[in-house]
Amino acid sequence: MQKTRKTLAMALTFVLMLALLAACGSSEKKGEGGGSSNSTQPEKNSTAPSNKPKERLKISMMYPLSGDAPQKSEAWKYMEDLLDVELDLIAVPASGYLEKVSLTVASGELPDLMVWTTYPDPELIKYIRQGAFKQLDDVVGNYKNIMETPEQTFENVKVDKKLYSIPRTRPLQTSAAYIRKDWLDNLNLEIPKTVEEFADVALKFTTMDPDQNQKDDTFGIALGEELVFLDQLWMAFDAGNQWREKEDGTLESWHVSEGRKEAINWVTELYKKGAIDRDFPVLNYAQVNEKFIAGKMGIMIGGGVTNYGQFLADAQKLNPKAEFIMIDPPVGPTGKTGVMQSHGFYGHWVISNKVSDDKLAKIMEVLDWQATQEALDFKRVGIEGIHYNMENGAPVLTDQYKADGVLNLVAHNKFNPYYTTPGAPEEVAQAQLDEWKKIEKLGVPNPAVAVLTPAMQEKQADLNKFAMEYYISVVVGQKSIDTFDAFVEEWNKKGGEQMTKEVNEWYAANK
């Protein structure tokens, strides 16, 4: 009996020990005390790690829209995931964009960044001086793709010699001289080089039936209202690009330069001899293009390089033997030649001064990516399997590409000085490439491109109209070129003298 009690006591003791061990193990697993002092379990009141994803910076971007509006889509999400950012894209139809900018700035509720399209604009300068937008001189150099922007383009957008915006770049030079190569061949003529040779070929294109249709229906020079398509002629006569630096270092308007007078006289002589369409004063830009493509005009002294592929395709639909080529700009009497240099951008991004340094860095990262070839390719086709499919080795866009507005998801752009017509034959693309490389070294800048003085704001439009009316009256024979000095005197009286004074004050302070 005693042995039985002893055995029972031992059994109970063993059970109690097991229960105690089980309780200790359970407490350690739950992290509620007990167990070894070296336990790695969290304290009862400690915070457990969260699986919630890190919140992304949200960036609002406002820009003008042409075409289909970007939609929240797989392409939008792709861009956000790639850049680790939340994008609020405010794409405003271009027709109402200026009004939207005015209302937005007046409200004081600026997006993080926005495209400013007016240039030069005293309103923007005012807001910059009031501290509305970030100064970027010490920032921009860290972003290699943005830094592909030509230095001249950056200079053109500076205010008070400081950088407050990122240009949406375009080539600085865009103008080409076009000539009908098949007409040259039909008449056994050489490609003209000087302004005298251009005039000679123009007359022969008018009088010698270059298209061999037995009709008197061709003109040598393509020309329209406001003397459009003569860009390179002004450069050949050293008339200046809007403004011209004289030998004494001061600026004069191209309206009153001696070179302008000589160039107008050149046009007048050709008009007298019938080498220019009598209807040119009422032909708009599109109508001149149509006549040139249709084989009614043979030389264009200042078309666009980007137009070459479409010009050729459209002309050959009408006449399979039609052939255009782009040639060197004409050389003037003193050896001058060149093409007008533009300001090199379409709109420029300004960044609100309210954004933090972290957000500024992310904004610059977004713009820098949008200035890459990768972004350009994405903009053109979107995502494979959704926005395009590969067929015979080439991407074919789906309906979803247009529906998602992929083209307008990327609002900045890569600097591309060598645009070639998409889908054009290899020889067309090569001709454009050759032309871009030729003219990029021939740009004649406007030395006052960034200035807009009070007199310019008040008087410039009227002065331009007055000058153009005078030029056309000379060309069509209503007035003699000998009245040019009297025109200059009147132009100065109408506000040109004050405008020139103000421009020169700006130029002296900003050289």
SETIDREN-708479 format. One record per residue: residue in three letters; x, y, z of N, C-alpha, C in turn. Coordinates in pm, whole numbers, plus 50000, padded with zeros to 5 digits. Example, Ala and Ser with C-alpha at 12.3 -4.5 7.8 and 13.67 -1.06 7.14 Angstrom:
2
ALA513194943150780512304955050780513204967050780;SER512854977550708513674989450714512905000350787;
***
This chain:
511
MET500844988150000500005000050000500875012350000;GLN501905012350080502835023450088503535025249955;LYS503905014049892504555014649762503625020649657;THR502335017149668501365022449572501235037349584;ARG501155042449714501045056849736502265064149681;LYS503445057949703504685064149657504705065249505;THR504245054649441504205054449294503235064849242;LEU502055066249309501055076049267501585090249283;ALA502315092649392502865106049417503875109749309;MET504695100349270505695102749166504995105849032;ALA503915098649005503195100748880502575114648874;LEU501975118748990501385132148996502435142948979;THR503575140649042504675150449030505095151848884;PHE505185140948812505615140748672504605148148584;VAL503295145948611502245152548536502305167548557;LEU502495171548684502585185848716503755192448645;MET504875185348637506065190748570505785192648420;LEU505105182748361504775183948219503865195948193;ALA502875197548285501945208648270502675222048281;LEU503615222748377504375235148396505245238248274;LEU505885227748222506705229748102505855234247983;ALA504665228347970503775231947861503355246547872;ALA503065250747999502655264548020503765274247986;CYS505005270548027506145279147996506345280447846;GLY506245269047775506415269247629505365277747564;SER504145276747614503065284547555503295299347575;SER503785303247695504025317347724505105322947634;GLU506175315147608507265319947523506795322247381;LYS505945313147331505475314547194504615327047177;LYS503845330447284502975341947273503685354947308;GLY504915353647360505665365647394505085372347516;GLU504525364947612503865371047727504575367647856;GLY505865366647854506605363947976507035349547983;GLY507845346248085508325332648102509465329948010;GLY510075318248023511155314147934512455321047971;SER513435319647884514785324347909514865339447900;SER515785345447977516015359847975516655364147843;ASN517165354547762517775357447633516785356447517;SER515515355347548514515353847443514555365647346;THR514395362847214514385373347111512985377747074;GLN511975372647146510605376347117510365390847158;PRO509475398347084509225412347116508535413847250;GLU508755425547311508065428647435506565429947409;LYS505805428647520504355428647508503835441247441;ASN504455453147473503965465747421504725470747297;SER505615462747238506365467247121505465467346997;THR505845475646892505055476746770505555466646667;ALA504675458846612505065449046510505335456146378;PRO506295451146295506595457446166505375457246074;SER505185468545994504015469745907504355465345766;ASN503415459145699503565455345558502985465745463;LYS502525477045520501935487645439503005493645348;PRO502755494945215503755500445124504065515045155;LYS505315518945128505745532745150504915542045062;GLU504465553245120503655562845045504515570344945;ARG504075571044821504835577744716504575592744717;LEU505595600144673505395614344653504385616444540;LYS503485625844559502515629044455502955641744384;ILE503025641244252503465652644173502365656444074;SER501985669044077500975674043983501675681443869;MET501305677843745501915683543624500825688843534;MET500915701643496499935707543407500605711243275;TYR499955707443163500565709843033499495710042925;PRO499805716442809498805717142702498625703842631;LEU497395701142590497045688442527496645690542382;SER497245682742295496805681942156496545667242126;GLY495315663742099494995649742074494245643442190;ASP494435630442207493675622742305494215624742447;ALA493315627142540493715629442679494225616542743;PRO495285617442824495795605442893494785600342994;GLN494635587043000493695580743092494455572543196;LYS493845571243314494385562143416494335548043358;SER495475542543331495535529943257496785522343297;GLU496985511143231498195503343256499445511343220;ALA499335519643117500495527643078500805538243183;TRP499765544443237499945554443343500595547743464;LYS500065536143503500595528843619502035524443594;TYR502325520243472503685516143437504665527543463;MET504285539443422505175550943440505345554243588;GLU504255553443664504345556043808505235545743878;ASP505065533043843505865522443906507345523943869;LEU507595527443746508965529043700509675540243776;LEU508945551043801509545562943864509285563444014;ASP508525553744067508185553344209507575566644254;VAL506495570444188505865583344213504385582244181;GLU503585590744241502175591844204502025604244118;LEU501505602543998501405613543903499985618543889;ASP499815631543907498545638243882498745646443754;LEU498345640643641498575646843511497375655443473;ILE497615668543461496555677943429496775682643285;ALA496195675443191496365678443049495195687143003;VAL495505699542967494475709442934494465711642782;PRO493315710642716493275713042571494005726042534;ALA494825725142431495685736342394494895749042366;SER493695747542312492885759242275492535767842396;GLY492455761742514492115769342634493235770042736;TYR494445766442692495525765142789495955778542850;LEU496075788942769496525801842821495575807142928;GLU494275805442904493275809743003493415801743132;LYS493655788643118493825780043235495045784243316;VAL496135787643248497335792143318497045804843397;SER496375814343333496055827043400495205824743525;LEU494185816443512493295813843625494035806543737;THR494885797143699495625789343798496575798143877;VAL497335806543808498285815243876497545825343964;ALA496445830743914495665840443992495115834344120;SER494805821444116494245814644233495285812344342;GLY496545812344305497605809644402497805794944430;GLU496955786344373497055771844392497785765744272;LEU499075766644273499855761944159500065746844164;PRO500065740244048500525726344046502025726144077;ASP502555714444101503985713544133504835718644017;LEU504435715243895505115720643778504115722343665;MET504405731843578503485734843469504275740143351;VAL503705738343233504315743543112503835757843091;TRP504805766843069504495780643034504735782142885;THR503705785342808503835785142662504125798942601;THR503735809742666503965823042610505425826942627;TYR506035832342521507455835942529507775846542426;PRO508555856742467508815860442606507555866342668;ASP507435865442800506195869242866506485877642990;PRO506075890342992506325898743109505625893643234;GLU504485886643216503785881143332504635870543402;LEU505245861843323506105851643383507285858143454;ILE507885868043391509015874943455508575881043588;LYS507375886943589506855892843713506725882343823;TYR506145870843789505955860443890507285854643937;ILE508235853443846509555848643886510195858143986;ARG510115870943958510715880844047509985881744180;GLN508735877644182507975877044308508255864344387;GLY509045855244328509445843044400508495831344383;ALA507705831244276506715820544260507335807344216;PHE508505807744149509055795544090510505793144132;LYS510895780644133512215776444177513315781344082;GLN514425785544139515625787944059516365774644045;LEU516835771343924517305757843895518765756943854;ASP519495767843861520895767743816521725757143887;ASP521515755544018522325746244096521775732044095;VAL520665729944024519995716944023520165709643891;VAL519995717043782519835710943650521055702743607;GLY522245706543650523445699543607523545685143652;ASN522685681043746522705667243797521925657543709;TYR521305662443602520405654043523520895653743378;LYS521555642643343522305642043217521415643043094;ASN520205637643099519335637942981518805652142956;ILE518435658943063518015672943049519165681342998;MET520385677843039521555685743000521935683942854;GLU521225675142781521435674442636520835686742566;THR520015694242638519465706842585520615716142546;PRO520575721942425521655731042386521805742742482;GLU523035746842504523305757942595522545770542554;GLN522455772842421521745784742373520275784642414;THR519675772742415518265771742454518085775242601;PHE518995770242686518955774142827519115789242842;GLU520035794942767520255809442774518985817042735;ASN518265811942639517085818942589515965819842692;VAL515905810442787514815810942885515225817343017;LYS516475821443030516915827343156516255840843180;VAL516035843743307515515856743350516525862743447;ASP516955874843419517985881243500519225872443511;LYS519535865843401520715857243388520675844843476;LYS519475841143521519315829143604518255820043542;LEU518375807043572517505797043511516345793543604;TYR515135795443554513935792243633513035782243561;SER513465776743451512585767643377513385757643297;ILE512725746743260513315736143179512615736043043;PRO513325739442935512685740242803512255726642751;ARG511085726442686510675714542609511305716342471;THR512425710042450513335713442341512795710342202;ARG513195718742109513025716941966514355720841900;PRO514595716541776515825720841709515895736041699;LEU517095741441712517275755941701517115760741557;GLN517515752241464517365755441322516415745541257;THR515445750441181514435741441122514185744040974;SER514855754040916514505758740782515365752340674;ALA514715748640563515415742740448515025750140320;ALA515965750740226515655755840092515305743840004;TYR514135744339941513655733539855513745737739708;ILE513995727939622513965730639477513485718139404;ARG512815720039290512365708839209513545703439129;LYS514065692039172515215685939106514835681238964;ASP513605676238946513205671838812513135683638715;TRP512775695538763512765707338679514185711338639;LEU515095710738736516505713738704516985704338594;ASP516675691538609517135681638510516485684038373;ASN515205687438373514505689738245515115701538168;LEU515615711338242516185723238178517715723138176;ASN518285711938224519745710438226520415721838304;LEU519875724638423520385735438507521135729838628;GLU522105737438676522835733838796522085738738920;ILE522365732739033521775737239159522295751339188;PRO521425761139213521885774739240522555775839377;LYS523505785039386524215787239513524065801639563;THR524295811439477524195825439518522795830739493;VAL522515842739549521205848639526521005852039379;GLU522085855439310521985858039165521605845339090;GLU522185834039128521875821339063520455816839096;PHE520015819239219518635816139256517665824139169;ALA517965836939148517105845339064517075840338920;ASP518235836338869518325831538731517505818738712;VAL517655809238804516895796738795515405799438811;ALA515045808638900513635811938920512995817038792;LEU513715825438720513185830638593513025819638489;LYS513975810538484513885799538387512785789738425;PHE512565787738555511445779438598510105785638558;THR510095798838541508865805938505508615805838355;THR509675806938279509525809638134509835797938042;MET510465787238094510965776738004510215763438019;ASP508985763938071508155751838081508905740338149;PRO509315742138275510145731938341509435718638363;ASP508105718738370507385706138391506985699638259;GLN507315706338146507115700938011505655696937984;ASN504735705438029503325702638002502755711837894;GLN503635719537831503255728637722502295739637769;LYS502385743137897501515753737951502375764038025;ASP501905776438023502575787138097501935787938236;ASP502295778738325501575777538452502505775338572;THR503765779638561504715777538671505345790938712;PHE505705791638840506405803238895507695798438960;GLY508695806838957509995802839012510035802339163;ILE509495812639229509635814039374508295811839444;ALA508305803539548507115801439632507035813039732;LEU505885819739733505725831339821504255833039856;GLY504005837839979502635840040022502515852740104;GLU501355854340167501075866340245502155868440352;GLU502425881040383503435884740480504815879340443;LEU505025877240315506325872940260506825860040325;VAL505905850540350506315837740408507165829840310;PHE508035821240364508925812340290510145819440229;LEU510555830540292511785837240247512815838040360;ASP512705829340459513575830040577515045831440542;GLN515495822740452516925822140423517385833940336;LEU516455840340265516805851940185517245863540275;TRP516525865640386516895876440478518315874240533;MET518645861640560519975858640614521055861140507;ALA520765857940381521735859840273522075874640254;PHE521095883340278521335897740263521715904340397;ASP521985896040498522425901140629521425911040688;ALA520145907840674519105916640727518915914840877;GLY519415903640931519235900741073518045891541097;ASN518045885441213516945876741257516155884541362;GLN515145891741319514345900741403515165913141444;TRP516355910541501517265921341538518655917941486;ARG519445928141459520775926341401521775935141476;GLU522925929241509523975937041574524775944541468;LYS524855957541484525585966041390527065966241425;GLU527845972841341529285973241359529675980041489;ASP528855989341540529175996341666528715988641789;GLY528165976441770527755968241883526325970441930;THR525615979841868524205982041905523305974041811;LEU522025973041849521065965241772520165974241689;GLU519795969141572518765975541490517745965041450;SER516505969541432515455960441387515705956441243;TRP515385943841210515565939641072514635947040977;HIS513575952841029512655960340943513335972140875;VAL514345977940940514955990140887516415988240845;SER516865975740839518275973140803518475974740652;GLU519695977940615520035979340473519845966040400;GLY520145955140471519975941940411518525938940376;ARG517615943740460516185941640432515815949140303;LYS516305961140290516035969040170516515961740045;GLU517735956140050518285949139934517495936439904;ALA517075929340007516305917039986514935920139926;ILE514275930639974512985934439918513135938239771;ASN514215944939739514465948739599514655936339512;TRP515335926039565515545913239494514185906939462;VAL513295906639561511965900939540511185909139439;THR511295922439449510565931439359510935929139213;GLU512215927539187512665925439049512115912338992;LEU512085901839074511535889139027510025890139004;TYR509335897539090507885899439071507615906738940;LYS508405916938910508235924438785508375915338663;LYS509275905538674509555896738560508635884438557;GLY507675883838650506675873138647507065860338717;ALA508185860438794508665848138858507955845138989;ILE507035853839031506295852139156504805853339126;ASP504015844439184502565844439165501985858139200;ARG501215863739108500605876839130499675876939250;ASP499175865539287498225864739398498915862839534;PHE500235863739538500935860139662500455867939786;PRO500045880939774499645887939897498435881939967;VAL497635873739897496435867939958496535852739971;LEU497725847039945497895832539960498385829540101;ASN497615821540176498075818240310499095806940307;TYR499615803640422500695793740435500305780440371;ALA499115775440403498685762540350498525762840199;GLN498025773940146497825774940001499145775039924;VAL500165781339981501485781139918502035766939916;ASN501885759940028502315745940032501625737639925;GLU500325739739911499545732039812500035734739670;LYS500315747139639500795750739505502185745039480;PHE503015745339581504365739839567504305724839542;ILE503485717839620503335703439605502725699939469;ALA501815708439422501125705839295501985709339173;GLY503195714539194504085717539083503805730839016;LYS503325740639094503085753939039504185763739079;MET505025760039173506135768239220507365759439234;GLY508545764939200509715756239191510765757539298;ILE510825769039368511865771239471511195776739596;MET511535771039710511045775939838512275779339923;ILE512455792339952513665796640024513365797440173;GLY512985786240231512685786140374511475777940411;GLY511455765140374510425755940421510925748740546;GLY510185738940592510595731540711511215718140674;VAL512315714540740512945701440718511965690240750;THR511155692340853510195681940894509155679040786;ASN508965688640694507925686940591508375678340474;TYR509655675440466510205669440344509525656340304;GLY509395647140398508795634140367507375635440315;GLN506565644040382505175645640341505065653040209;PHE505925663340191505935670540063506155660939947;LEU507175652739961507545643639852506445633439826;ALA505905627639933504845617539917503615623539850;ASP503215635439894502015641839837502235645739692;ALA503425650839660503715654939522503715643039428;GLN504255631739474504355620039387503025612939369;LYS502045615939454500685611039430500095617939307;LEU500455630739291499965638539177500805636439052;ASN502105634439073503045632638963504165623539008;PRO504135610938970505145601339016506585605438984;LYS506765614438888508115618738851508585630938930;ALA507725636439013508105648239092509255644839186;GLU510205654039196511345651839285511775665039348;PHE511725665539480512245676939555513595673239612;ILE514455683039626515655681239707515825693639794;MET516535691939906516875703239992518305707239960;ILE518525720239944519835725139901520375735440000;ASP521645739339981522265749140070521525762440065;PRO521495769840176520885783140174521615792140074;PRO520935801740014521595810639918522675819139984;VAL523685822339907524795830739954524575844839899;GLY524645854739987524365868539949525545875739887;PRO525365888539851526395896239781527685897839858;THR527615897439992528835898940073529325885640129;GLY528755874640079529175861440126528385856140245;LYS527395863640291526595859340406525635848140365;THR525425838840456524465828040435524035822840571;GLY522925815840576522485810240703520995807840707;VAL520555802740821519125800240844518745806940976;MET517495810940986517035817341109517045807441224;GLN517605811641336517605803241455516385806641540;SER515665796241582514505798341668514975799041814;HIS514025800341907514435800242047514655786042098;GLY514255775842022514675762242052513795754342147;PHE512545758442165511655750742253510205754342225;TYR509315745242270507885748242267507385747342411;GLY507315758642476506925758742617508095754742706;HIS508035759042831509085755242926508465753043064;TRP508985742943134508445739043264508925748543373;VAL507985753743453508335761043574507845752843694;ILE508595753643803508335745343921507995754244039;SER506875751444105506415759644216507475760544325;ASN507635772544378508625774644485508165768344617;LYS506925763444621506405757444743506825742844760;VAL507335736544656507675722244668508915720644755;SER508965709544827510125706644913511325702644828;ASP512495702144892513695697944820513575683544772;ASP512945674844854512755660844814511855660044691;LYS510805667744691509895667344577510545673444453;LEU511335683844472512045689844358512955679444292;ALA513665671744375514545661344320513745650944242;LYS512575647244293511745637344223511175643244094;ILE510785655844096510295662443975511375662243867;MET512585665643906513685665943809513965651843757;GLU513815641943843514005627943801512955624043696;VAL511705628343718510625625343623510925631943488;LEU511285644843490511585651843365512795645743296;ASP513785641743374514995636043315514685622743246;TRP513815614543308513435602043241512635605043115;GLN511755614843120510955618043003511805623542889;ALA513035627142918513965632042816514865621042761;THR514475608342782515275597042734514655590642609;GLN515465582542542514955574942429513935564642475;GLU514145559142594513195549442651511815555642663;ALA511745567942713510465574742728509845577942593;LEU510675581742498510175584642363509575572042300;ASP510265560842314509745548142261508425544342328;PHE508365546042460507155543042536505995551942488;LYS506295564642468505275574142422504725570242285;ARG505575564842201505165561542064504335548842055;VAL504545539042147503855526242130503165520942256;GLY503545525842375502935520742497503485507142536;ILE502615498442586503005485342639502635474442540;GLU503585465542515503345454542421502245445342474;GLY501375441242384500255432642422499025440342465;ILE499195453142495498055461642532497865472642429;HIS498945479842405498865491442315499455488742176;TYR500205477942166500735474142035501055459242034;ASN501095453841915501535440041893502585440141783;MET503525430941792504555429941690504045421641573;GLU504145427341454503755420341332504835422341227;ASN505395411241180506475411841081507635420641126;GLY507915419641258509075426841312508835441441342;ALA507595446141331507315460341356506105461641449;PRO506095471841535504965473741626503745479041551;VAL502585473241579501325477841520500415482041636;LEU499995494541637499215499841747497815493941751;THR497315491941872495935487341891495035499341918;ASP493745496941922492795507641953493005512842095;GLN493545504242183493735508342322494775519442336;TYR495715520042242496745530542245496075544342241;LYS495175546042150494455558842137493505560942254;ALA492805550442295491835551542404492505555842534;ASP493715551042558494435554442681495205567542670;GLY495215573542553495935586242536497415585042566;VAL498015573942526499425571242560500355582142507;LEU500055587242389500915597342328501115609442419;ASN500085612642498500145624642582500425621742729;LEU500825609442759501235606342897502595612542928;VAL503465613042828504805618542845504785632742789;ALA504865642642878504675656442837505975663942811;HIS507075658742862508385664442829508925656542710;ASN510085660042660510595652642545512125652542539;LYS512625642642472514045641442446514455651842342;PHE515645657942360516155667042258516535658842135;ASN515895661942023516145654541900516405664341786;PRO517695667341758518005676741651517905670541513;TYR517605657441505517655650341377516355642941350;TYR515235650141349513935644041324513855638641181;THR513365626441167513075620841035511625616041032;THR511005617040917509595613740904509345598940936;PRO508505595841039508255581841074507705573940956;GLY508275562240932507805553340826508225557240687;ALA509035567840675509465572340542510515562940486;PRO510645562140353511715554140292513085558540343;GLU514035549440337515365552140391516005564440327;GLU515815566240198516465577640131515875590940176;VAL514585590940212513955603140263514505606440402;ALA514555596440487515105598440621516555603140615;GLN517325597440523518735601240510518865615740462;ALA517985619840371518025633640322517715643440434;GLN516755639940518516435648640632517595649040730;LEU518175637540759519305637040852520465645540801;ASP520755644340674521855652340615521565667340627;GLU520305670940605519935685140613520045690540754;TRP519565682740853519685686940992521145689441029;LYS522005680440990523415681741025524055693640955;LYS523545697040837524105708340763523695721540828;ILE522415722840859521935735940905522205738541053;GLU522545728141130522765730541273523955739841299;LYS524825741341200525965750341215525745763641143;LEU524555765641086524305777541005523275786941068;GLY522935784741193521915792841258522345807141283;VAL521475816441249521685830641279520755834241394;PRO521305836941513520445839241629519825853141630;ASN518745854241703518145867141733518785872041863;PRO519585882641858520295886941979519385892442088;ALA518125895142055517175900242154515985890942169;VAL516225877942155515125868242152514335868042282;ALA514965871042396514315869442525513705882242580;VAL513795893342506513355906142560511955909842511;LEU511205916242600509905921742563509725934542644;THR510155945642588510135958442659508735964542656;PRO508495974942738507175981442734506775986342595;ALA507725992342522507395997242388507105985642293;MET507795974442311507525962742227506105957742253;GLN505715957342380504365952642412503295961842353;GLU503575974742355502585984442311502585986442159;LYS503775986142097503895990841960504295980141857;GLN504885969041903505515959841809504545954341704;ALA503365950241745502405944441650502045954541541;ASP501795966841580501435977241481502625980341390;LEU503825980441446505025983141366505265972041265;ASN505065959741306505225948441214504235949341098;LYS502995952841131501975954141027502305965440931;PHE502745976740987503105988240904504245984640809;ALA505255977640861506395973840778505985964040669;MET505165954140701504775944240602503935950440491;GLU503055959440527502245966240425503145974340331;TYR504175980540387505095988240304505865979140208;TYR506415968040261507195958940176506375954040058;ILE505145949740085504305944339978503945955039876;SER503735967239925503435978039831504615980639737;VAL505835978539786507025979939701507095968439602;VAL506915956239650507045944539564506045945039448;VAL504815948939475503785948839370503805961539285;GLY504725970639314504905982339229504115994639266;GLN503465994539382502706006339424503626017439476;LYS504796013339530505786022839578507156018739527;SER508046028439520509416025739476510296022239596;ILE511296013939573512266010739678513006023339721;ASP512986033739640513636046439675512956053439792;THR511766048839829511056054839943511436048140075;PHE512416039340073512766031640193513176040740308;ASP513986051140281514426060140388513236067140454;ALA512266071040372511066077440427510266067540513;PHE510236054840470509576044440550510256042940685;VAL511586042540687512336041040812512016052740906;GLU511976064640852511676076440935510286075240997;GLU509326070940918507956069440970507866058141072;TRP508566047341045508596035841138509126040241274;ASN510166048341273510736053341398509746062341472;LYS509036070741398508076079841460506916072241523;LYS506546060941464505406053141514505746044841639;GLY506956046041688507346038841810508596030541793;GLY509096029341669510286021241647511526026741716;GLU511646039841719512816045941784512856042741933;GLN511706044242000511636041242144511856026342170;MET511276017942085511456003542101512925999842085;THR513586005541986515006002641963515846007342082;LYS515506018842138516226024042255516116014342373;GLU514896009542399514686000442512515385987042490;VAL515325982042366515995969342336517505970642358;ASN518065981742318519505983742336519895985442482;GLU519025991442561519285992142705519325978242766;TRP518365969942725518345955942772519595948642725;TYR519955950542599521095943342539522395946942610;ALA522575959742641523785964042710523885957842849;ALA522725956042913522725950443050522815935243053;ASN522545928742941522475914042941523485907342851;LYS524405914642790525415908442704526255898542784;
***
